[in-house]
Amino acid sequence: MFHRLPSAAAEIVTISVDGRPVAARKGDSVAAAMLAAGIVQNRTTPVSAAPRGPYCMMGVCFECLVMIDGIGSRQGCMTLVADGMVVETQLGKREPGR
Amino acid sequence: MTDQIAPHYDVVVVGGGPAGLAAATLTARAGLKTALFDEQPGPGGQIYRAITQTPLQSRSVLGGDYWRGQILVDDFLASKAAYVPNTTVWSVSRNREIGVSSAGKARMVTAQRIILATGAQERPFPVPGWTLPGVMTAGAAQILLKSFGLAPQRPVVLAGCGPLLWLLAWQMQNAGAVVDAILDTTPRANWMRALPHLPAFLTSPYFLKGLKLMLGVRRRVRVISEVVDLAAEGDGRVEAVTYSTASGRIARLPAETLLLHQGVTPNVNLAMSIGIPHRWSDEQACWEPELDADGNTAIEGIMIAGDGGGIIGARAAEERGRLAALGTIRALKGQTAAAGAGDAELIRHRLRRQISGRAFLDRLYRPAAQFRRPRGDTIVCRCEEVTARQVMTTAALGCTGPNQMKAFSRCGMGPCQGRLCGLTVTELLAEAHGITPERVGYYRLRAPIKPITLGELAQLPTDDAAMKAVIRT
């Protein structure tokens, strides 16, 4: 979906997305790291279960919501990756309490 | 950073773009205890985003106008202003209590004066299929380029109108990323309205830069003009974009990525949640706060600077930031201190020069009615999946305003808090009832304007008075 252009050297960290290891560049947001790994869908909507991916990348649209380290509906574009971070896509209806 | 947040400041600036950086630099230099809160990990706002940390190795990719932001950032970082990044302001009250959240911890901060410099967001672009993964804003692609050195996979189609569309195409070209097509939705009729303002534009700083940029892009990218209809198609993600032109040509382009843009509008959520009065701007088809020449709002001690006060562009935003700072210094330290902090006349002169081309650009790039007021099954509220037809049907039932619309349909009640449907709903209701958008009004916005967890709220430090207020005796 997105590819990396020649970039300055950076530390590589590994996050897990739905149990799959994803290599990210330190300084990536979660949403950016997912797009670079070819993951286009962050969640499905709570209304009709339609697929959604990041739209604005600046904290406005709330489309890139994912579960991060057990907390649901975090903005993927506003959260920086950290080594060992556990990310899960959000499917279907909202789960109160998470 | 949280531990470095003091409970009280003379001046709090919200937002680290050009207006916020320029304002905080001046107030701090004048000896006022200043803090700048910003959601991003680095200074610069969206326009100079990642200027201190972009992974892109060639400076020529983003261009000279981008790197000019370095002066602003260097001056700010050299000032005594406390810089608090990665921090969300989720509430501001009329008596200037500011709710901030940093590193998972919320706290309240007070300030004698507040300068809101929350900038702009992209205007909603409701077309069929705009919710499909792979459809993003042009700004999103620009952020991915600046902050993370990422470029979209081909085929890439850009669609819409406005300077940012051309700037993005130019920057992508510089980065070696291919743009396959640009679907230009600028309505031909706009030229007639823009022409009287052409002389001012020709002598403005925008003209030569813009011309160079557009010619550079047009040499290498297929540009399709006068696009009057647009839809994204695909199964589970965007695969193609269909369009028709004013001359009646209908065509379909394959697209792995579709980047939409039809201008930017003030980010009004924080200002409106405080109760700052806004008025409808017909030229820019959006809400703007009511401000005096310095940037004072109707609420004592709260000012607005930059694009959040009406779209003016980065260089003008910087000058508005300086004017707000001088107004702040005058209020807290007197006229002599303000005069010593900067030459207001010179700043106003530069501001006038920077905005001299705006009238032309605003009229030329005013988005077409069909892209502001969609029809049929096109989704208006992305969060709650409310369509244009549902909005119009609800209006026909007698629903007069956006707040009643919430009760009928949940339109505007999702996590984005109306940011991507509010303008559309206001304009649709105005059309349905034959009244002005000003009379229709906007969603009643309330804090928290950004999500914070209940745990964070519950752990806010409280004093005795606050405890007693909720204890039944």
Interface residues (C-beta under 8 A of the other chain):
Chain A: M1 F2 H3 R4 L5 P6 S7 A8 A10 R25 G27 D28 S29 A32 L35 A36 V40 Q41 T45 V47 S48 A50 P51 R52 G53 P54 Y55 C56 M57 M58 G59 V60 C61 F62 E63 L65 I71 S73 Q75 M78 L80
Chain B: E39 P41 Q46 Q53 P55 L56 Q57 N86 Q121 E122 T131 L132 P133 G134 V135 M136 T137 G139 A140 I143 L144 L145 S147 F148 G149 L150 A151 P152 Q153 A175 G176 A177 G236 R237 E256 T257 N267 R382 C383 E384 E385 G414 P415 C416 R419 L420 K450 P451 T453
